[in-house]
Amino acid sequence: MWVDPGLDLIAAAQAVATDEGEKVAAWLAADKVAKLSETRALDLFERDPQLWAVVVSPWILIQERATS
């Protein structure tokens, strides 16, 4: 699942892991958390940015790392 860079990846993973359905549903509705689209996957492949990832079985949440 793709996590918007404006959202804290660990907070999103914790919400998924602890089944905070309302919070996750709001993020899904606002497109802050989403299924990784083919378009986004291709963009990531072509740009090859550094990514953060957290596994919350059966999900893998990923987010592009901010550049410093």
Buried (B, 14 or more C-beta within 10 A) or exposed (E): BBBBEEBEBEEBBBBBBEEBEEBBEEBEEEEBBBEBEEEBEEEBEEEEEEEBEBEBEEEEBBBBEEEE
